[in-house]
Amino acid sequence: MADICSNPIGPALCAKTCHSCQPATTVAVDTCKDHDSICSTMVGICNNPIGPTLCAKTCHACPTATPSTTTTTPTTQPNTTTPTPSATTITTPTTPSAATTTPTAPSITTITTPPAPSTTSISTGKAIERLCFQCGNADTATYCTISETIMPNSYPCTQDKGFCMTDVYQHTDTTTKFIRRCVNETTCNRQWYEQTSGNSECVDVDPTTVSSAITCSYCCTTDNCNSLVVPDRHTLYKPKP
């Protein structure tokens, strides 16, 4: 973005490019604070999807310790229509009667050909077409842009990818990058349930507040559930037992 440094939030989000870096200091981690000076200058920041996370104190959105809960999403058995064979009628030819007197012309018997049996097609359920916020590219390690991070856009996923994912990349210089995407169940299970759900820095605290370099991948199961840094707990994926 050519004029990012003239934007009110440019020096805060692009400190190195805009030559506005501040001397590093060591302070105790405060889980209830604003993480950028933009919180006091940008009008409507709390209405932005990442506003409560970036400006927790200003937006009165400081997290409180709550027991983790998991919800198993019930599955619905597909409806199957069992074909019912149609009944057909076959007309049996009549037996000519035996004549005891002068023979007469033989009678003609008409045989009705039964119609071809009808077939009933079995309909299959339509694959889920999930809506997810999408930006960046995990295959090329391309992060969401500043504008995409602040105002993400929702798009339909392909039918083989029915889950939404947010990848959070926290760096040691306290900068945070995001990738939002659609994934299949294999990726969802591996990157979220196996690699992230047991990491306390990802699930017990806001990952954007830690000072270590970590990557957290959150996978959720409802439309547009990946709008926040960490999706609502009741939407997070849990594999079937």
Rosetta silent file (secondary structure, phi, psi, omega in degrees, C-alpha in Angstrom):
SEQUENCE: MADICSNPIGPALCAKTCHSCQPATTVAVDTCKDHDSICSTMVGICNNPIGPTLCAKTCHACPTATPSTTTTTPTTQPNTTTPTPSATTITTPTTPSAATTTPTAPSITTITTPPAPSTTSISTGKAIERLCFQCGNADTATYCTISETIMPNSYPCTQDKGFCMTDVYQHTDTTTKFIRRCVNETTCNRQWYEQTSGNSECVDVDPTTVSSAITCSYCCTTDNCNSLVVPDRHTLYKPKP
SCORE:     score description
SCORE:     0.000 S_00000001
   1 L     0.000  113.301 -170.011    0.000    0.000    0.000 S_00000001
   2 L   -60.584  -39.642 -173.795    1.858    3.080   -1.264 S_00000001
   3 L  -107.688   31.155 -174.773    0.477    5.608    1.226 S_00000001
   4 H   -61.305  -33.355 -175.937    0.231    3.365    4.292 S_00000001
   5 H   -73.103  -17.120  177.657    2.398    5.714    6.391 S_00000001
   6 H   -90.151   -7.266  177.714   -0.028    8.601    5.850 S_00000001
   7 L   -77.737  143.135 -177.844   -2.923    6.450    7.074 S_00000001
   8 L   -55.222  -30.609 -178.614   -3.843    7.024   10.753 S_00000001
   9 L   -98.777    0.189 -176.968   -3.143    3.368   11.553 S_00000001
  10 H   -61.362  -55.849 -178.154   -0.078    3.049    9.304 S_00000001
  11 H   -58.526  -28.113 -178.966    2.684    3.960   11.822 S_00000001
  12 H   -77.087  -41.158 -176.440    1.135    1.608   14.370 S_00000001
  13 H   -88.036  -22.872 -176.623    0.792   -1.422   12.090 S_00000001
  14 L  -127.360   58.968 -173.180    3.870   -0.788    9.910 S_00000001
  15 L   -60.383  -40.770 -177.547    6.369    0.651   12.394 S_00000001
  16 L   -67.471  -47.268 -179.707    9.476   -0.470   10.520 S_00000001
  17 L   -63.391  -38.854 -176.107    8.315    0.837    7.130 S_00000001
  18 L   -91.777    6.721  177.793    7.098    4.132    8.622 S_00000001
  19 L    55.102   45.932 -179.032   10.194    4.573   10.844 S_00000001
  20 L  -124.551   26.005 -179.099    8.098    4.767   13.992 S_00000001
  21 L   -65.105  144.790  177.608    9.628    1.941   15.996 S_00000001
  22 L  -106.148  148.241  178.811    9.752    2.423   19.777 S_00000001
  23 L   -57.800  138.180 -179.558   12.653    1.266   22.007 S_00000001
  24 L   -68.133  136.151  177.223   12.114   -2.263   23.295 S_00000001
  25 L  -133.365  155.845  179.550   11.158   -2.493   26.954 S_00000001
  26 L  -107.319  117.614 -179.642   10.453   -5.397   29.238 S_00000001
  27 L  -132.839  159.033  176.866    7.155   -5.202   31.043 S_00000001
  28 L   -69.389  143.908 -178.961    4.913   -7.647   32.782 S_00000001
  29 L   -70.916  123.648  177.216    2.214   -9.132   30.584 S_00000001
  30 L  -109.538  113.524 -176.512   -1.106   -7.434   31.208 S_00000001
  31 L   -75.879   -9.206  177.818   -3.964   -9.495   29.842 S_00000001
  32 L  -120.501   87.429 -179.565   -6.333   -6.538   30.091 S_00000001
  33 L  -160.123  165.604  171.398   -4.898   -3.748   27.986 S_00000001
  34 E   -84.693  138.848 -175.999   -4.941   -2.096   24.603 S_00000001
  35 L   -99.761    6.087  178.213   -2.233   -3.465   22.331 S_00000001
  36 L  -161.012  150.361 -179.673   -1.887   -0.424   20.105 S_00000001
  37 H   -69.380  -13.424  178.263   -2.274    3.344   20.286 S_00000001
  38 H   -61.989  -22.229 -176.451   -4.799    3.115   17.434 S_00000001
  39 H   -60.801  -31.065 -177.104   -7.361    2.087   20.068 S_00000001
  40 H   -95.376   -2.288 -175.791   -7.705    5.677   21.297 S_00000001
  41 L  -118.997  -25.759 -175.889   -7.703    7.312   17.847 S_00000001
  42 L   -90.043  119.117 -179.344   -9.729    5.143   15.455 S_00000001
  43 L   -69.914  133.884  177.146  -13.468    5.823   15.577 S_00000001
  44 L    77.171   16.221 -177.677  -15.591    2.663   15.728 S_00000001
  45 H   -59.049  -32.362 -177.322  -12.626    0.335   16.442 S_00000001
  46 H   -72.897  -15.704  177.058  -14.792   -1.754   18.802 S_00000001
  47 H   -87.892   -7.540  178.900  -17.222   -2.521   15.938 S_00000001
  48 L   -79.109  144.167 -178.149  -14.377   -3.998   13.889 S_00000001
  49 L   -55.010  -32.292  179.973  -14.055   -7.851   14.020 S_00000001
  50 L  -101.437    2.026 -178.718  -10.542   -7.597   15.517 S_00000001
  51 H   -58.176  -51.722 -178.923  -11.249   -4.464   17.586 S_00000001
  52 H   -60.834  -29.218  178.507  -12.107   -6.221   20.887 S_00000001
  53 H   -77.607  -43.678 -178.439   -8.940   -8.326   20.611 S_00000001
  54 H   -72.328  -35.040 -175.101   -6.625   -5.452   19.650 S_00000001
  55 E  -124.021   59.673 -174.029   -8.233   -2.973   22.064 S_00000001
  56 L   -59.020  -39.817 -176.908   -9.479   -5.194   24.898 S_00000001
  57 L   -72.318  -47.553 -179.989   -9.394   -2.455   27.537 S_00000001
  58 L   -61.108  -40.354 -176.445  -11.042    0.264   25.413 S_00000001
  59 L   -89.317    6.183  179.825  -13.736   -2.155   24.175 S_00000001
  60 L    53.227   45.869 -175.652  -14.284   -3.667   27.643 S_00000001
  61 L  -122.123   30.285 -179.743  -13.544   -7.106   26.207 S_00000001
  62 L   -64.587  134.469 -177.824  -10.939   -8.397   28.641 S_00000001
  63 L   -71.891  149.124  174.405  -11.115  -12.214   28.793 S_00000001
  64 L  -120.089  149.584 -177.067  -12.181  -13.990   31.951 S_00000001
  65 L   -69.300  123.322  177.792  -11.222  -17.490   32.889 S_00000001
  66 L  -132.696  145.667  178.251  -13.971  -19.888   31.927 S_00000001
  67 L   -65.871  139.278 -179.692  -13.979  -23.696   31.873 S_00000001
  68 L   -73.383  139.627  177.715  -13.532  -25.043   28.433 S_00000001
  69 L  -125.562  148.848  176.527  -16.520  -26.768   26.974 S_00000001
  70 L  -126.944  146.666 -178.495  -16.824  -28.914   23.930 S_00000001
  71 L  -126.264  126.842  176.060  -19.890  -29.641   21.911 S_00000001
  72 L   -88.924  119.717 -179.682  -20.300  -32.615   19.647 S_00000001
  73 L   -76.574  118.550 -179.120  -22.149  -31.616   16.542 S_00000001
  74 L   -66.523  147.151  177.121  -24.768  -34.288   15.785 S_00000001
  75 L   -99.584  149.381 -178.953  -24.709  -35.813   12.397 S_00000001
  76 L  -106.046  124.568  178.515  -27.807  -36.275   10.335 S_00000001
  77 L   -70.638  133.529  179.685  -28.370  -39.538    8.538 S_00000001
  78 L   -65.139  144.494  177.113  -29.079  -39.012    4.850 S_00000001
  79 L   -75.955  133.421  179.470  -32.570  -39.782    3.669 S_00000001
  80 L  -122.947  125.962  179.228  -32.806  -42.820    1.398 S_00000001
  81 L   -95.410  118.217 -179.951  -35.836  -43.501   -0.759 S_00000001
  82 L   -85.844  124.026 -178.102  -36.446  -47.207   -1.329 S_00000001
  83 L   -65.411  138.850  178.204  -37.830  -47.840   -4.802 S_00000001
  84 L  -110.253  118.349 -177.888  -41.263  -49.519   -4.835 S_00000001
  85 L   -64.812  139.211  178.607  -41.940  -51.735   -7.841 S_00000001
  86 L   -82.099  144.637  179.741  -45.102  -50.796   -9.713 S_00000001
  87 L   -79.030  138.133  178.025  -47.766  -53.400  -10.135 S_00000001
  88 L  -123.028  152.099 -177.639  -48.469  -54.587  -13.690 S_00000001
  89 L  -113.570  127.199  176.977  -51.451  -56.542  -15.061 S_00000001
  90 L  -110.003  124.731  179.453  -51.084  -59.383  -17.569 S_00000001
  91 L   -84.525  118.463 -179.051  -54.177  -60.410  -19.454 S_00000001
  92 L   -80.219  129.404 -179.061  -54.365  -64.208  -19.726 S_00000001
  93 L   -64.779  144.510 -179.692  -55.567  -65.407  -23.134 S_00000001
  94 L   -80.079  149.046  178.918  -58.931  -67.237  -23.096 S_00000001
  95 L   -86.342  124.999 -179.593  -59.139  -70.894  -24.039 S_00000001
  96 L   -62.442  136.242 -179.322  -61.220  -71.467  -27.164 S_00000001
  97 L   -74.740  147.798  179.619  -64.309  -73.526  -26.429 S_00000001
  98 L   -80.257  130.103 -179.114  -64.672  -76.950  -28.084 S_00000001
  99 L   -88.476  136.500  178.837  -67.431  -77.047  -30.715 S_00000001
 100 L  -102.712  -10.720  179.525  -69.805  -80.060  -30.750 S_00000001
 101 L  -118.611 -140.122 -176.976  -71.605  -79.091  -33.944 S_00000001
 102 L   -67.182  125.729 -178.224  -70.533  -77.325  -37.088 S_00000001
 103 L   -62.204  145.410  177.266  -67.170  -75.674  -36.488 S_00000001
 104 L  -113.768  171.605 -179.777  -67.065  -71.934  -36.507 S_00000001
 105 L   -62.449  137.402 -178.998  -64.217  -69.531  -37.217 S_00000001
 106 L   -61.960  145.074  178.709  -61.640  -69.530  -34.405 S_00000001
 107 L   -78.702  150.521  179.170  -61.833  -66.665  -31.942 S_00000001
 108 L  -101.314  124.643 -179.699  -58.970  -64.144  -31.804 S_00000001
 109 L  -102.958  128.238  179.153  -57.445  -63.524  -28.378 S_00000001
 110 L   -96.180  126.586  178.136  -55.698  -60.205  -27.750 S_00000001
 111 L  -103.443  123.326  179.833  -52.712  -60.260  -25.373 S_00000001
 112 L   -86.481  122.194  179.287  -51.965  -57.007  -23.662 S_00000001
 113 L   -77.933  125.085 -178.929  -48.212  -56.369  -23.315 S_00000001
 114 L   -66.392  146.370  177.056  -47.413  -55.093  -19.825 S_00000001
 115 L   -69.140  155.979  178.371  -45.662  -51.701  -19.639 S_00000001
 116 L   -62.844  137.765 -179.643  -42.006  -51.561  -18.702 S_00000001
 117 L   -60.845  141.600  179.535  -41.574  -51.367  -14.938 S_00000001
 118 L   -80.735  154.063  179.153  -40.929  -47.863  -13.641 S_00000001
 119 L  -116.638  146.337  178.327  -37.729  -47.054  -11.762 S_00000001
 120 L  -112.930  123.175  179.915  -37.304  -44.820   -8.734 S_00000001
 121 L   -82.161  145.130  178.395  -34.060  -42.846   -8.416 S_00000001
 122 L   -97.902  118.168 -178.053  -32.440  -42.536   -4.993 S_00000001
 123 L   -83.135  142.749  177.397  -31.476  -38.956   -4.236 S_00000001
 124 L  -105.872  150.540 -179.421  -28.273  -38.266   -2.352 S_00000001
 125 L   -65.157  145.390  178.785  -27.773  -35.400    0.082 S_00000001
 126 L   -75.431  136.198  179.520  -26.117  -32.246   -1.232 S_00000001
 127 L   -62.767  149.764 -179.462  -22.582  -31.674    0.010 S_00000001
 128 L   -65.612  132.359  173.188  -22.126  -28.868    2.527 S_00000001
 129 L  -112.268   95.968 -173.549  -21.202  -25.529    0.963 S_00000001
 130 L   -81.387  145.371  171.704  -19.587  -23.669    3.845 S_00000001
 131 E  -102.193  126.471 -179.834  -19.111  -19.863    3.985 S_00000001
 132 E  -136.714  151.846  169.530  -15.786  -18.788    5.488 S_00000001
 133 E   -72.621  133.070 -174.658  -13.732  -15.608    5.785 S_00000001
 134 L  -135.384  131.171  172.872  -10.804  -16.022    3.387 S_00000001
 135 E  -166.940  153.587 -176.650   -7.542  -14.109    2.859 S_00000001
 136 L    78.055 -179.217 -178.915   -3.884  -14.994    2.443 S_00000001
 137 E  -148.461  114.295 -178.010   -2.548  -18.326    1.165 S_00000001
 138 L   -69.352  -30.132 -178.341   -1.173  -21.068    3.416 S_00000001
 139 L   -67.936  -32.727 -178.729    0.477  -22.897    0.488 S_00000001
 140 L  -108.208    7.826 -179.153    2.644  -19.883   -0.385 S_00000001
 141 L    55.440   40.321  177.051    2.889  -18.488    3.185 S_00000001
 142 E   -97.321  120.690 -176.991    1.161  -15.287    2.039 S_00000001
 143 L   -82.921  162.874  172.478   -0.457  -13.422    4.937 S_00000001
 144 L   -63.828  144.653  176.184   -3.670  -11.372    4.878 S_00000001
 145 L   -73.670  171.910  179.469   -3.085   -7.713    4.051 S_00000001
 146 H   -59.844  -45.900 -178.401   -3.782   -4.980    6.614 S_00000001
 147 H   -66.394  -37.484  178.319   -7.121   -4.122    5.007 S_00000001
 148 H   -68.910  -31.698  178.479   -8.114   -7.821    4.777 S_00000001
 149 H   -69.608  -41.624 -178.488   -7.197   -8.301    8.444 S_00000001
 150 H   -75.121  -42.118 -178.363   -9.322   -5.332    9.569 S_00000001
 151 L  -127.500   78.104 -178.496  -12.256   -5.955    7.190 S_00000001
 152 L   -68.673  154.400  179.719  -12.209   -9.646    6.134 S_00000001
 153 L  -112.635  145.133 -178.982  -14.446  -10.874    3.306 S_00000001
 154 E  -101.368  135.893  178.895  -16.589  -14.021    3.296 S_00000001
 155 E  -137.301  155.290  175.571  -16.676  -16.408    0.318 S_00000001
 156 E   -72.218  145.559  176.663  -18.183  -19.876   -0.307 S_00000001
 157 L   -90.091  162.650  172.255  -15.820  -22.846    0.028 S_00000001
 158 L   -69.760  158.990 -171.580  -15.526  -25.720   -2.442 S_00000001
 159 L   -68.053  -17.006  178.807  -17.693  -28.722   -1.541 S_00000001
 160 L   -88.255   -0.962 -179.529  -14.716  -30.810   -0.389 S_00000001
 161 L  -126.254   94.470 -174.330  -13.779  -28.202    2.242 S_00000001
 162 L  -104.138   21.402 -178.873  -16.543  -27.845    4.830 S_00000001
 163 E  -133.764  149.199  179.109  -14.592  -26.260    7.697 S_00000001
 164 E  -103.355  141.972 -179.290  -13.276  -22.736    8.411 S_00000001
 165 E  -135.822  142.391  169.963   -9.755  -22.097    9.732 S_00000001
 166 E  -120.193  123.728  175.071   -7.807  -19.104   11.070 S_00000001
 167 E  -100.751  124.885  179.763   -4.006  -19.391   11.279 S_00000001
 168 E  -110.701  120.775  179.262   -2.436  -16.967   13.782 S_00000001
 169 E  -110.657  104.767  179.629    1.303  -16.306   13.448 S_00000001
 170 E   -98.198  126.479 -177.092    2.682  -14.508   16.529 S_00000001
 171 L  -105.040  162.052 -177.156    6.280  -13.249   16.176 S_00000001
 172 L   -66.230  -19.553  176.934    8.856  -12.366   18.834 S_00000001
 173 L   -86.796   13.859  177.738    8.644   -8.678   17.861 S_00000001
 174 L    71.512    7.653  174.039    4.956   -8.853   18.999 S_00000001
 175 L   -81.090  150.813 -177.972    3.589   -8.494   15.450 S_00000001
 176 E  -126.869  134.073  177.124    0.738  -10.793   14.468 S_00000001
 177 E  -121.344  154.380 -176.781   -0.130  -12.125   11.005 S_00000001
 178 E  -130.815  151.859  165.350   -3.218  -14.010    9.881 S_00000001
 179 E  -135.286  128.052  177.891   -4.365  -16.438    7.191 S_00000001
 180 E  -117.383  136.291 -171.829   -8.077  -17.273    6.924 S_00000001
 181 E  -161.284  172.305  172.500   -9.205  -20.173    4.740 S_00000001
 182 E   -98.633  142.334  179.518  -11.432  -23.180    4.029 S_00000001
 183 E  -139.175  162.688  173.689  -10.074  -26.648    4.884 S_00000001
 184 L   -88.932  176.580 -174.191  -11.138  -30.298    4.737 S_00000001
 185 H   -67.541  -32.268  179.625  -11.631  -32.452    7.839 S_00000001
 186 H   -61.647  -48.320  178.538   -8.155  -34.027    7.606 S_00000001
 187 H   -65.122  -40.501  179.152   -6.425  -30.623    7.810 S_00000001
 188 H   -59.118  -47.361 -177.886   -8.871  -29.468   10.484 S_00000001
 189 H   -66.945  -41.743 -175.660   -8.160  -32.480   12.686 S_00000001
 190 H   -73.151  -52.488 -172.019   -4.378  -32.365   12.245 S_00000001
 191 H   -79.163  -30.977  178.103   -3.590  -28.653   12.494 S_00000001
 192 H   -93.521  -62.115 -169.293   -6.234  -27.690   15.075 S_00000001
 193 H   -70.115  -41.623 -176.292   -7.146  -30.730   17.171 S_00000001
 194 H   -84.445  -37.112 -171.571   -3.786  -32.534   17.187 S_00000001
 195 L  -102.442  -21.806 -174.232   -1.316  -29.612   16.995 S_00000001
 196 L  -115.637  -38.943 -170.813   -3.096  -26.597   18.559 S_00000001
 197 L   -61.846  -21.604  178.590   -5.887  -27.611   20.950 S_00000001
 198 L   -96.492    4.125 -179.120   -3.368  -28.859   23.547 S_00000001
 199 L   -92.370  112.391 -175.623   -1.168  -25.728   23.413 S_00000001
 200 H   -62.721  -29.679  179.393   -1.931  -23.532   26.434 S_00000001
 201 H   -69.989  -16.632  178.990   -0.513  -20.428   24.684 S_00000001
 202 H   -97.910  -31.964 -172.656   -3.183  -20.900   22.017 S_00000001
 203 H  -111.263  -21.843 -177.400   -6.228  -21.892   24.086 S_00000001
 204 L   -96.736  -21.272  178.124   -5.708  -20.495   27.607 S_00000001
 205 L  -135.812  167.886  174.640   -4.625  -16.938   26.692 S_00000001
 206 L   -70.110  117.221 -175.493   -4.958  -14.569   23.761 S_00000001
 207 H   -63.088  -19.715 -179.302   -2.140  -15.701   21.434 S_00000001
 208 H   -78.482   -2.607 -179.293   -1.578  -12.122   20.244 S_00000001
 209 H  -104.178   -6.873 -177.707   -0.379  -11.154   23.750 S_00000001
 210 L   -82.482  155.779 -176.904    2.431  -13.687   24.167 S_00000001
 211 L   -97.994   -5.031  179.143    6.064  -12.722   23.556 S_00000001
 212 L   -92.059  163.581  178.044    7.212  -16.046   22.072 S_00000001
 213 L   -85.554  113.566 -179.714    6.987  -17.088   18.426 S_00000001
 214 E  -136.311  159.026  173.203    3.994  -19.413   18.066 S_00000001
 215 E  -127.014  124.745  179.032    1.569  -20.566   15.378 S_00000001
 216 E  -121.187  129.731  178.375   -2.024  -21.409   16.311 S_00000001
 217 E  -117.519  117.377 -177.394   -4.518  -22.874   13.833 S_00000001
 218 E  -107.287  127.077 -179.674   -8.189  -22.761   14.877 S_00000001
 219 E  -116.449  130.613 -177.894  -10.776  -24.863   12.995 S_00000001
 220 E  -132.157  170.304 -162.015  -14.517  -24.307   13.431 S_00000001
 221 L  -120.950    9.763  179.283  -17.679  -25.808   12.000 S_00000001
 222 L  -124.274  165.279 -178.528  -20.244  -23.068   11.222 S_00000001
 223 L   -58.948  131.442  174.902  -20.565  -20.388    8.541 S_00000001
 224 L    55.710   30.450 -179.392  -18.128  -17.467    9.002 S_00000001
 225 L   -76.588   -7.579 -177.250  -17.032  -18.799   12.408 S_00000001
 226 L  -102.086   32.822  179.808  -13.401  -17.712   11.734 S_00000001
 227 L   -78.830  -30.622 -178.599  -13.987  -13.938   11.905 S_00000001
 228 L   -90.898  171.557  175.474  -12.341  -13.516   15.322 S_00000001
 229 L   -61.553  -49.777  175.504   -8.780  -14.277   16.369 S_00000001
 230 L  -117.820  120.601 -179.389  -10.071  -17.284   18.348 S_00000001
 231 L   -61.496  160.012  174.976  -13.482  -18.676   17.271 S_00000001
 232 L   -56.597  138.766 -174.037  -16.261  -19.150   19.815 S_00000001
 233 H   -58.893  -34.850 -176.735  -15.534  -22.323   21.771 S_00000001
 234 H   -71.571  -11.278  178.697  -18.849  -23.975   20.896 S_00000001
 235 H   -98.377   -8.411 -177.903  -17.982  -23.799   17.182 S_00000001
 236 E   -66.583  142.014 -176.676  -14.518  -25.403   17.488 S_00000001
 237 L   -69.203  140.066  171.965  -14.114  -28.777   15.774 S_00000001
 238 L  -137.291  125.471 -177.306  -14.036  -31.989   17.811 S_00000001
 239 L   -66.420  155.652  177.783  -13.545  -35.369   16.076 S_00000001
 240 L   -68.308  143.935  179.357  -16.113  -38.120   16.456 S_00000001
 241 L   -66.416    0.000    0.000  -15.269  -40.675   19.186 S_00000001
